[in-house]
Amino acid sequence: MPRLREVGEFEAIRRLARRGVEAPGVVVGSGDDAAVMRLDPDRDLVATTDAFVEGRHWLAEWMTPAEVGARVALANLSDLAAMAAVPRWALVALAVRADQELDELVELERGLERVLGANGAAVVGGNLTAVAGESSITVTLLGDVERGRAWTRSGARPGDLIAVTGHPGRAGAALRLARERAAEARAAEWRELLDAWIRPESRVALAGALAATGGVTAAIDVSDGLIADLRHLAAASGVGLEMERLGADDPLLERAAAALGAGVDDFRMGPSDDYELLVALDPGRRESCELVVRAQGVPFTVIGTVTGDAGRLALARGVGRVPPEPKGYDHFRS
Amino acid sequence: MPRLREVGEFEAIRRLARRGVEAPGVVVGSGDDAAVMRLDPDRDLVATTDAFVEGRHWLAEWMTPAEVGARVALANLSDLAAMAAVPRWALVALAVRADQELDELVELERGLERVLGANGAAVVGGNLTAVAGESSITVTLLGDVERGRAWTRSGARPGDLIAVTGHPGRAGAALRLARERAAEARAAEWRELLDAWIRPESRVALAGALAATGGVTAAIDVSDGLIADLRHLAAASGVGLEMERLGADDPLLERAAAALGAGVDDFRMGPSDDYELLVALDPGRRESCELVVRAQGVPFTVIGTVTGDAGRLALARGVGRVPPEPKGYDHFRS
């Protein structure tokens, strides 16, 4: 199979970029100096960028190129979900080695496009460059939201409830299992756990349904780790948080923690990029929120309350002790 | 001076991202899951992304961190200029080593912000990650343009004129001088040449003035090299090009070529990321176009004509011979 060194940059771009793809709102797509898009006049533009680096954000022995592409897309989609935005258009910057096989790179790009497409977004442009070090993918995802209706991290008010989708902590546990128990992690019993890390689910549709209830006052996605992201939400809103629990009962995570000689809360409190939604809720709309989330078959757990005690993150007795430092993933210290 | 390993990711982001900066059209800036912006309803959105890699797109011994940041900004601004778009908002993804000095990174970011700011754009978001290999910066620049009025590469029609700003070829000559004659290249006589490579000028204001004349039928920026970009323009428009010359008289480039034992057209035909504007003009508006460009003190040279002979790039006798292959810069073969 040919490598980039053999085919060159321009042939690689020809294979990677699908020109002439018709996508809603696209006036000029890939192949010009820039892409041109048309937004509805009653919508705000929402933009996020996220980079994945080989060996850090993905382990080649655990993910196919298509899964890597899909996961980068999911990370960006998760940021838009946390703003209640609808994904529309993406720009994809690839930095790869000259010995990269072109077919693998095309597979990665197609995996990325597939997940974006399933969530309503299309690739409208990109960039391809060579590196000698690790490969990386940087995706900028653009979306839109009804004018003035984007969720932010800063809207939580004392008395609001805190709720989370899915099972935070699983992605971090899966990563550790893969790193420390490579052979064992491939067993069928860990498949669901590994999926939480390799193939996280999009929360875009869920965010749309939640937004329609009008019950969400603030939101953030769990991409650093639950405790770290709770702290981010509290800091941005200038509030405190009183946590009754750190998630739904999760026998799978309990089993994984036991197998790794850790406690379940070690994973819920530590770094874990689960791409779940962490939201503050108007308590009067709790039921309508629970209804729409569960209608999509997604776990949704009220885990705490917002307090006026700015900066204080308290855990109810028996839940464990909050680590003194925000224990998110730190790229430069890990 | 502290390195990223010492201060960690979150402190670095705190220093790099300016939260709460008020910029026109920004509803939610840096610090949330995504940025939210408001576009005027009569404008189209324009988006481009460009990545610079250490050692490839910049040589640390020739550029200060602020100059590196400025040049990345200019590369992106050049893409928007080629669409006649007004720059508005940028997202900046940095991938750096843990031993990177934080102060240098902040200097780079400030250099980038300064050039963006001078061209009307503000940073609204970004990403910071660690790499073990070369550092890189990926900028996504968003702008807007009057609805339906973006320039493209595909609008050139037989009979149009081809014109170029500035002195294409200088950036490529400067890079070669720096690589091959390091000490000599630092002499005062090469300062203007080196500036064409290190500190290219923004053509954003120029593009705006040119757009107002209504005389431009197609545009591309010279970022690969004049011949390569002429080919891109011709291919996108489905036309041929008959070139009378490859640029204005350029004694500086002639001197540089002589010093390097090359011909001036070697640089005009070879890879050179000059970030100049290459445009097709309605011949009836030639004079008004020339007027507005020269009013800004920028050289503007009509270098050829568009023909109906699709795919044919011909050079007038005495101009030299067109290389058989598009001689742009190829990242994977250089």
Interface residues (C-beta under 8 A of the other chain):
Chain A: L4 R5 V7 G8 E9 F10 A12 V27 V28 G31 D32 D33 A34 A35 V36 M37 R38 L39 P41 D44 L45 V46 A47 T48 T49 D50 A51 V53 G55 R56 H57 S78 D79 L80 A82 M83 A85 W89 L91 V92 A93 A95 A98 V124 G125 G126 N127 L128 T129 A130 V131 A132 G133 E134 S136 T138 T140 L142 G143 V145 R147 G148 A150 T152 R153 S154 A219 I220 D221 A236 P326 G328 D330 H331 F332 R333
Chain B: L4 R5 V7 G8 E9 F10 A12 V27 V28 G31 D32 D33 A34 A35 V36 M37 R38 L39 P41 D44 L45 V46 A47 T48 T49 D50 A51 V53 G55 R56 H57 S78 D79 L80 A82 M83 A85 W89 L91 V92 A93 A95 A98 V124 G125 G126 N127 L128 T129 A130 V131 A132 G133 E134 S136 T138 T140 L142 G143 V145 R147 G148 A150 T152 R153 S154 A219 I220 D221 A236 P326 G328 D330 H331 F332 R333
